[in-house]
Amino acid sequence: MTDLLVLGGSGRTGTHVLAQAANRGYRVRALVRNPDTVQAPPSVELIQGTPLDIDDLRRAAQGTQAVISVLSNARASDNPWAKPTSPPMFMTDAARNTLTVMGELGIRRIVLASTQGAGDDWNRLNPVVKAFIKLSNINAGFADHHALDQLVRASSTDWTLARAVALSDKPALGPLRAATGNAKPGPRVNRADLAGFLLDAVEQGSWIRQAPLVWNARA
């Protein structure tokens, strides 16, 4: 049984992580801003706070063995031009605090949700997609993802950055796939399947110090 700290558990992917982790029998703790609004199984312990406050993280991480982060740099809606609602480098600043606390408490394993095009994967995006990102408010999130990628890779932890393609709540197109290198991913990944991948990476000790692309293949 794993003692797991989840960051971002109130989000659309995070709720799947909490539900699936509880179903697998994990002891789960989630650091959330408002526990009253979070949909979580009764067995999940909800700790009020924010990962931007390192003392909140210290309280939440006590006694845990691994961290899953599904934090995101949010906008007011999914519209590419919607106004950002998170602090400019929210994910990176939260990860910096998390890595510090992990070092203090001797926690080695962290699995983070990332995105296609982050870090060195940016070079694989075609010029039209790059131009669209730079012109829209998606760019703020990408700046955060790039910095997060660099920060996590420089750490001494057993990290995994799961680079998801476009996230979807629609039924999966087909089985989940993950690969590094010259993979040609499908267009989207179901949030519940991504949650399962993050938990599998913790449970199986897989993809350590790697950044695989994750997608649903067409059936």
Backbone bond lengths (Angstrom), bond angles and torsions (degrees), N, CA, C in turn:
res aa  C-N    CA-C-N  psi(-1)  N-CA   C-N-CA  omega(-1)  CA-C   N-CA-C  phi
1 M - - - 1.466 - - 1.523 109.45 -
2 T 1.326 116.69 136.15 1.457 121.86 -177.73 1.517 110.71 -105.78
3 D 1.325 116.15 136.51 1.464 122.01 172.50 1.518 106.44 -91.79
4 L 1.322 117.29 114.28 1.453 122.76 -166.84 1.521 111.60 -120.14
5 L 1.339 116.16 132.68 1.453 121.94 170.75 1.515 108.30 -102.32
6 V 1.332 116.37 127.16 1.464 122.16 179.01 1.523 109.17 -112.65
7 L 1.319 116.17 128.39 1.460 122.99 174.16 1.519 107.90 -109.85
8 G 1.329 115.91 132.98 1.460 119.78 -175.55 1.513 113.07 87.12
9 G 1.315 116.88 21.75 1.462 121.37 -176.08 1.511 114.93 -68.15
10 S 1.344 118.61 -13.58 1.464 121.01 179.50 1.530 112.30 -87.89
11 G 1.335 117.61 -7.06 1.457 121.10 -177.15 1.519 113.27 -82.16
12 R 1.322 115.03 178.81 1.467 120.29 -174.80 1.526 112.72 -67.81
13 T 1.306 117.93 -31.57 1.463 120.55 173.36 1.526 110.40 -86.94
14 G 1.311 116.53 -36.89 1.450 121.19 -177.58 1.513 114.11 -59.47
15 T 1.323 117.39 -36.75 1.473 119.48 179.30 1.530 110.71 -63.57
16 H 1.339 116.64 -34.01 1.472 119.94 175.66 1.531 110.55 -67.98
17 V 1.330 116.93 -38.98 1.465 120.07 178.04 1.520 110.23 -61.34
18 L 1.325 117.29 -46.36 1.467 120.56 -179.53 1.525 111.26 -61.42
19 A 1.325 116.49 -46.83 1.470 120.33 -177.33 1.524 111.33 -64.54
20 Q 1.326 116.51 -45.20 1.463 119.47 -177.52 1.523 111.79 -70.93
21 A 1.331 116.97 -37.57 1.462 119.59 178.44 1.526 110.89 -63.88
22 A 1.327 116.71 -43.10 1.463 120.20 177.36 1.518 111.03 -63.17
23 N 1.324 116.24 -39.66 1.465 120.96 179.75 1.526 112.07 -65.28
24 R 1.326 116.38 -29.06 1.467 120.88 178.40 1.527 112.04 -82.00
25 G 1.314 116.29 -5.09 1.459 119.95 178.05 1.511 114.77 90.73
26 Y 1.328 118.35 12.30 1.459 121.13 177.13 1.528 109.90 -70.27
27 R 1.311 115.57 150.23 1.463 120.21 165.51 1.522 106.22 -86.35
28 V 1.321 116.41 116.07 1.459 121.01 -168.83 1.518 110.86 -117.89
29 R 1.329 114.13 133.84 1.457 121.63 173.65 1.525 107.02 -125.37
30 A 1.332 116.64 136.27 1.461 120.93 -179.85 1.520 109.89 -127.09
31 L 1.327 115.81 131.20 1.461 121.55 175.97 1.523 107.63 -93.16
32 V 1.345 116.33 115.52 1.469 120.78 -174.79 1.527 109.84 -136.59
33 R 1.323 115.47 154.10 1.467 119.43 -178.43 1.520 112.06 -69.18
34 N 1.330 116.90 -42.89 1.460 120.95 -175.83 1.528 110.05 -134.67
35 P 1.317 118.72 93.79 1.465 121.18 -177.43 1.527 113.88 -56.59
36 D 1.329 117.97 -27.96 1.460 120.79 -176.98 1.523 112.95 -66.96
37 T 1.329 117.33 -19.72 1.462 120.14 -176.66 1.523 113.29 -102.18
38 V 1.332 117.40 0.98 1.466 120.85 -173.79 1.524 110.73 -93.52
39 Q 1.326 115.08 130.30 1.462 120.80 175.00 1.524 108.12 -87.59
40 A 1.321 116.05 106.93 1.458 120.89 -176.54 1.517 109.89 -144.73
41 P 1.327 118.16 148.37 1.471 121.03 175.13 1.524 110.80 -59.42
42 P 1.324 117.78 152.64 1.473 121.01 -177.97 1.523 113.82 -57.69
43 S 1.334 117.04 -26.87 1.460 119.34 -177.25 1.528 113.35 -76.90
44 V 1.334 117.83 -13.31 1.465 121.18 -179.21 1.521 109.37 -79.88
45 E 1.319 116.43 128.47 1.463 121.65 177.67 1.528 108.95 -88.43
46 L 1.319 116.12 118.89 1.459 121.63 -179.33 1.520 109.90 -98.47
47 I 1.332 116.13 122.41 1.457 122.85 179.69 1.523 108.16 -108.30
48 Q 1.308 117.19 124.26 1.466 120.17 -179.76 1.524 110.30 -77.38
49 G 1.338 114.96 130.64 1.455 119.52 178.36 1.510 110.63 160.25
50 T 1.313 115.54 -170.79 1.457 121.90 -178.73 1.524 109.67 -137.65
51 P 1.329 118.14 143.93 1.467 119.76 177.95 1.530 113.03 -69.92
52 L 1.338 117.29 -8.29 1.458 119.95 174.74 1.528 111.90 -77.85
53 D 1.335 116.39 -12.38 1.466 122.12 175.63 1.525 107.69 -105.83
54 I 1.313 116.47 110.14 1.463 119.77 -173.83 1.525 112.54 -63.93
55 D 1.322 118.08 -28.30 1.459 119.84 177.63 1.525 111.30 -70.48
56 D 1.340 117.50 -34.88 1.460 120.30 173.55 1.528 110.12 -61.73
57 L 1.313 116.12 -41.79 1.467 120.23 178.38 1.524 111.67 -64.62
58 R 1.301 116.36 -39.60 1.472 119.20 178.77 1.522 111.14 -60.42
59 R 1.334 116.53 -43.06 1.469 120.50 178.38 1.528 110.71 -62.84
60 A 1.324 116.07 -44.54 1.458 120.50 -174.83 1.527 112.54 -71.41
61 A 1.328 117.21 -32.39 1.465 120.86 -173.59 1.525 113.59 -85.33
62 Q 1.324 118.27 -11.40 1.455 120.59 -178.04 1.534 110.15 -56.74
63 G 1.341 115.70 125.88 1.459 120.38 175.53 1.511 115.19 81.95
64 T 1.334 118.86 2.70 1.460 120.07 179.97 1.528 110.37 -94.82
65 Q 1.332 115.30 161.78 1.466 121.41 -174.81 1.519 112.93 -114.80
66 A 1.318 117.54 -17.78 1.458 121.31 -177.47 1.523 108.73 -155.52
67 V 1.338 114.76 157.81 1.460 121.63 -179.03 1.526 109.31 -125.00
68 I 1.321 116.48 134.91 1.460 122.15 167.75 1.519 107.38 -117.47
69 S 1.339 116.47 125.60 1.459 121.07 178.27 1.520 109.84 -114.70
70 V 1.329 115.02 121.55 1.462 121.31 173.32 1.530 109.02 -119.97
71 L 1.319 115.16 33.69 1.455 120.25 175.70 1.526 109.73 -67.13
72 S 1.321 115.32 152.47 1.466 119.84 178.02 1.520 109.63 -139.67
73 N 1.312 115.29 159.05 1.457 121.97 173.75 1.527 105.54 -92.44
74 A 1.326 115.64 98.77 1.469 121.10 -165.74 1.525 112.88 -82.95
75 R 1.354 114.02 154.93 1.459 122.17 169.79 1.524 108.19 -120.08
76 A 1.321 116.47 168.74 1.462 121.21 -176.69 1.520 111.94 -62.90
77 S 1.329 117.23 -25.46 1.460 122.22 176.29 1.525 107.68 -156.46
78 D 1.327 116.46 -179.49 1.460 120.08 178.02 1.524 112.87 -77.68
79 N 1.326 117.28 -6.22 1.462 120.79 176.74 1.531 109.37 -59.79
80 P 1.332 118.79 130.52 1.472 120.64 -177.23 1.524 114.13 -57.85
81 W 1.342 116.71 -24.49 1.466 120.00 -178.60 1.536 112.26 -100.12
82 A 1.327 116.31 6.80 1.465 119.48 177.85 1.530 110.29 -65.33
83 K 1.308 115.93 147.11 1.463 121.98 -176.14 1.527 111.25 -67.65
84 P 1.334 118.20 132.98 1.469 120.15 173.94 1.531 111.11 -60.65
85 T 1.323 116.39 140.32 1.463 121.30 -179.54 1.528 112.40 -115.76
86 S 1.321 117.60 -8.49 1.462 121.46 176.53 1.526 109.92 -93.36
87 P 1.323 117.52 157.52 1.466 119.32 170.17 1.530 109.36 -55.66
88 P 1.332 118.25 151.43 1.470 121.03 -170.73 1.528 115.32 -51.93
89 M 1.330 118.99 -41.54 1.466 121.57 -178.11 1.526 110.31 -120.73
90 F 1.319 115.17 46.40 1.464 121.86 -173.41 1.529 112.42 -56.62
91 M 1.324 117.70 -51.26 1.462 120.49 -176.41 1.523 111.51 -64.25
92 T 1.321 116.40 -41.93 1.464 120.58 -178.24 1.522 111.06 -67.27
93 D 1.318 117.11 -44.95 1.465 120.29 179.48 1.528 111.22 -64.36
94 A 1.347 116.13 -40.23 1.469 119.91 177.56 1.523 110.87 -64.46
95 A 1.329 116.91 -41.44 1.470 120.66 179.67 1.525 111.05 -66.13
96 R 1.321 117.34 -36.99 1.469 120.02 178.52 1.535 109.72 -61.24
97 N 1.323 116.77 -44.85 1.463 120.22 176.41 1.524 111.30 -63.23
98 T 1.327 115.55 -42.54 1.469 120.10 -178.42 1.518 111.48 -62.51
99 L 1.312 117.11 -45.24 1.463 120.84 179.96 1.529 111.05 -64.21
100 T 1.322 116.67 -36.77 1.466 120.41 176.69 1.524 110.89 -62.35
101 V 1.331 116.13 -47.53 1.467 120.43 -179.82 1.522 111.01 -65.94
102 M 1.310 117.45 -39.31 1.465 120.25 177.07 1.521 110.61 -58.96
103 G 1.328 116.83 -41.47 1.459 119.90 177.64 1.516 112.27 -64.17
104 E 1.325 116.39 -39.80 1.465 120.24 179.37 1.525 112.12 -64.50
105 L 1.332 115.71 -37.15 1.470 120.68 -173.30 1.524 113.37 -99.85
106 G 1.322 117.40 -0.24 1.459 120.01 178.37 1.517 113.88 73.81
107 I 1.329 117.59 26.76 1.465 121.74 176.74 1.531 107.94 -89.68
108 R 1.318 117.51 126.49 1.466 119.91 -174.92 1.534 113.66 -103.23
109 R 1.316 119.33 -28.42 1.470 120.73 -168.42 1.519 111.54 -98.56
110 I 1.339 116.10 127.16 1.459 121.98 173.82 1.521 109.19 -140.52
111 V 1.318 115.84 133.83 1.462 123.02 176.43 1.515 107.48 -122.89
112 L 1.328 116.21 125.87 1.464 121.03 -174.99 1.517 111.06 -122.25
113 A 1.315 116.10 139.85 1.465 121.02 171.72 1.525 108.23 -77.16
114 S 1.314 115.79 125.95 1.452 122.51 177.47 1.528 107.83 -122.50
115 T 1.312 117.89 -160.36 1.456 120.58 -177.14 1.520 111.27 -141.20
116 Q 1.306 115.28 150.72 1.456 120.42 171.97 1.536 109.07 -56.57
117 G 1.316 116.61 134.01 1.453 120.62 -179.80 1.514 114.01 96.17
118 A 1.337 118.24 -5.32 1.461 120.76 178.86 1.517 110.37 -78.56
119 G 1.331 115.79 148.31 1.455 120.22 176.02 1.515 112.61 59.18
120 D 1.334 116.16 -134.17 1.458 119.97 -177.27 1.521 112.98 -71.92
121 D 1.321 117.88 -8.15 1.464 120.29 177.04 1.537 111.49 -76.61
122 W 1.348 116.60 -13.30 1.461 120.72 178.72 1.528 111.74 -56.19
123 N 1.313 116.29 -36.02 1.460 120.94 -176.58 1.531 113.00 -65.23
124 R 1.332 117.31 -19.55 1.471 119.81 -179.39 1.520 112.57 -84.87
125 L 1.334 117.84 -14.53 1.459 119.79 179.81 1.523 109.84 -72.09
126 N 1.336 115.88 144.47 1.465 117.88 -179.99 1.531 110.32 -76.97
127 P 1.338 117.83 158.75 1.468 121.32 -173.78 1.522 114.09 -58.01
128 V 1.327 118.00 -33.34 1.462 120.64 -179.71 1.523 110.52 -66.10
129 V 1.331 116.46 -44.28 1.470 121.04 178.62 1.524 110.25 -63.60
130 K 1.322 117.05 -43.18 1.469 120.51 179.04 1.526 111.28 -60.53
131 A 1.330 116.11 -43.44 1.470 120.12 -179.45 1.521 110.87 -64.16
132 F 1.342 116.32 -40.71 1.462 120.87 179.29 1.530 110.69 -62.57
133 I 1.324 116.50 -44.35 1.461 120.75 179.49 1.523 110.40 -60.62
134 K 1.325 116.85 -45.50 1.463 120.93 -176.86 1.526 112.47 -66.87
135 L 1.343 117.06 -30.63 1.463 120.64 -178.43 1.525 112.83 -82.49
136 S 1.319 117.26 -25.89 1.465 121.65 -174.86 1.521 110.45 -97.65
137 N 1.327 115.55 176.52 1.465 120.71 177.49 1.526 112.77 -77.58
138 I 1.325 116.82 -2.89 1.464 119.58 171.78 1.526 109.86 -61.80
139 N 1.321 115.92 -25.32 1.463 121.00 -176.68 1.528 112.42 -57.92
140 A 1.330 117.22 -35.46 1.471 119.83 179.30 1.526 110.60 -62.06
141 G 1.313 116.27 -42.67 1.459 119.85 177.83 1.518 112.54 -65.31
142 F 1.330 116.02 -38.43 1.460 119.11 179.61 1.523 111.67 -67.38
143 A 1.321 117.65 -38.28 1.466 119.92 176.44 1.527 110.14 -58.64
144 D 1.320 116.56 -40.62 1.458 121.96 177.99 1.526 110.44 -66.85
145 H 1.338 117.29 -44.60 1.465 121.16 179.48 1.521 111.85 -61.52
146 H 1.340 117.28 -41.81 1.462 120.36 179.45 1.533 110.44 -61.62
147 A 1.331 116.71 -45.25 1.464 120.64 -179.62 1.530 111.09 -66.88
148 L 1.325 116.53 -39.56 1.467 121.26 177.06 1.519 110.35 -59.90
149 D 1.323 116.36 -46.19 1.461 122.06 -179.84 1.533 110.18 -56.61
150 Q 1.324 116.27 -47.30 1.460 121.06 -178.62 1.522 111.41 -64.61
151 L 1.329 116.83 -43.13 1.462 121.75 -179.22 1.521 111.69 -62.66
152 V 1.318 116.86 -48.56 1.463 121.09 -176.35 1.527 110.85 -66.32
153 R 1.327 117.36 -42.09 1.459 120.66 179.69 1.531 112.19 -61.92
154 A 1.315 116.92 -31.01 1.465 120.87 -179.24 1.529 112.69 -79.33
155 S 1.334 117.12 -9.55 1.466 120.57 -177.47 1.530 110.38 -79.33
156 S 1.323 115.24 164.54 1.465 121.08 178.39 1.527 112.14 -95.93
157 T 1.323 116.88 11.74 1.463 120.81 -177.91 1.530 111.12 -80.67
158 D 1.319 115.19 168.87 1.465 121.66 171.59 1.527 107.13 -88.83
159 W 1.324 116.24 83.95 1.459 121.56 -172.34 1.519 112.06 -97.76
160 T 1.333 114.56 156.14 1.464 122.96 167.60 1.516 107.16 -137.54
161 L 1.325 116.94 131.15 1.463 122.85 173.60 1.520 107.46 -109.55
162 A 1.320 116.72 108.30 1.467 121.58 -178.66 1.522 109.09 -88.47
163 R 1.324 117.36 103.84 1.458 122.63 -175.83 1.532 109.87 -85.06
164 A 1.310 115.00 94.18 1.453 120.76 -177.84 1.535 110.72 -77.79
165 V 1.320 116.01 143.59 1.463 120.40 167.77 1.526 107.17 -76.62
166 A 1.320 118.82 -165.74 1.468 121.13 -176.81 1.534 110.68 -56.04
167 L 1.322 115.98 125.66 1.463 121.12 -178.44 1.521 110.87 -78.80
168 S 1.330 116.13 143.62 1.459 120.57 -177.29 1.517 110.70 -143.15
169 D 1.340 115.70 145.80 1.460 121.48 171.75 1.528 111.36 -94.93
170 K 1.321 116.65 -0.94 1.465 120.74 178.88 1.518 109.84 -74.19
171 P 1.341 117.72 159.39 1.465 120.19 177.35 1.523 110.98 -55.34
172 A 1.319 116.00 145.07 1.457 120.95 -177.46 1.522 111.22 -61.96
173 L 1.337 115.72 143.19 1.460 121.01 176.51 1.520 111.31 -69.17
174 G 1.313 116.42 -31.18 1.458 121.75 -177.00 1.507 109.45 -177.84
175 P 1.343 117.60 -163.39 1.473 120.69 -175.82 1.518 112.30 -66.02
176 L 1.329 115.44 154.88 1.455 121.35 179.48 1.524 109.51 -74.10
177 R 1.325 115.31 141.11 1.455 121.73 176.84 1.526 108.94 -130.29
178 A 1.316 116.72 149.91 1.464 122.09 176.03 1.519 107.83 -146.18
179 A 1.323 116.05 138.77 1.460 119.72 -178.63 1.517 109.89 -162.04
180 T 1.314 115.59 155.03 1.457 122.25 171.47 1.531 108.20 -109.59
181 G 1.306 116.48 178.91 1.459 119.91 176.93 1.513 112.82 79.07
182 N 1.311 116.26 -136.89 1.463 121.74 -173.82 1.525 112.52 -93.15
183 A 1.308 117.11 41.22 1.464 121.08 179.26 1.527 110.78 -66.16
184 K 1.317 116.22 148.71 1.463 122.35 174.58 1.523 107.54 -114.10
185 P 1.331 116.84 91.12 1.468 120.02 -172.28 1.515 112.55 -75.77
186 G 1.340 114.48 161.81 1.455 120.58 171.46 1.514 110.19 -74.22
187 P 1.350 116.95 177.66 1.467 120.04 -172.22 1.518 115.14 -78.88
188 R 1.329 119.18 -21.69 1.458 118.37 -175.58 1.520 111.51 -151.97
189 V 1.333 114.64 166.71 1.453 121.20 176.95 1.523 108.28 -137.01
190 N 1.304 115.69 136.74 1.456 122.26 177.44 1.531 109.60 -70.65
191 R 1.332 116.35 135.33 1.464 119.96 -175.99 1.527 112.26 -60.57
192 A 1.312 117.45 -39.31 1.463 119.82 179.75 1.527 110.95 -64.96
193 D 1.329 117.25 -37.80 1.460 120.35 177.88 1.521 111.32 -68.31
194 L 1.331 117.13 -38.18 1.465 119.80 176.20 1.525 110.07 -62.89
195 A 1.330 117.26 -42.68 1.464 120.50 177.32 1.525 110.73 -57.37
196 G 1.312 116.70 -43.19 1.458 120.69 178.03 1.518 112.18 -62.42
197 F 1.328 116.38 -38.76 1.466 120.50 178.30 1.532 110.83 -63.10
198 L 1.331 116.94 -44.14 1.464 120.66 -179.98 1.529 110.68 -60.82
199 L 1.319 116.60 -43.04 1.460 120.34 179.19 1.522 111.50 -68.64
200 D 1.326 117.29 -39.09 1.467 120.17 177.25 1.526 110.84 -60.98
201 A 1.336 116.34 -39.08 1.465 119.79 -179.32 1.523 111.08 -62.17
202 V 1.345 116.68 -38.10 1.463 120.39 175.93 1.522 110.24 -69.57
203 E 1.309 115.97 -48.39 1.463 121.68 -173.22 1.526 111.88 -65.97
204 Q 1.312 117.22 -39.13 1.458 121.91 -174.69 1.528 113.09 -96.31
205 G 1.327 116.87 -7.06 1.458 119.49 -176.55 1.516 112.31 62.75
206 S 1.329 116.11 35.66 1.460 121.17 -175.40 1.528 111.73 -99.53
207 W 1.334 115.86 161.97 1.461 123.89 176.01 1.538 112.77 59.32
208 I 1.327 117.72 31.09 1.462 120.27 -179.07 1.524 110.17 -69.61
209 R 1.343 114.89 130.57 1.463 124.76 -177.76 1.534 111.48 57.00
210 Q 1.334 114.17 39.78 1.457 121.71 176.68 1.531 109.38 -133.99
211 A 1.339 115.29 161.05 1.459 120.96 -179.86 1.534 109.26 -130.22
212 P 1.330 117.10 76.57 1.467 119.94 -176.91 1.538 112.04 -75.40
213 L 1.327 115.32 146.28 1.452 120.29 165.59 1.515 108.17 -74.63
214 V 1.351 117.35 144.25 1.462 121.98 -177.50 1.522 108.17 -130.54
215 W 1.355 116.25 129.10 1.454 120.87 -177.84 1.517 110.66 -155.70
216 N 1.314 116.09 165.51 1.460 121.95 171.41 1.519 108.94 -95.66
217 A 1.321 116.28 122.33 1.453 120.54 175.28 1.528 109.81 -73.28
218 R 1.293 116.54 155.18 1.465 120.10 176.25 1.516 109.46 -72.34
219 A 1.327 115.84 137.03 1.464 119.92 -177.96 1.518 110.13 -64.14
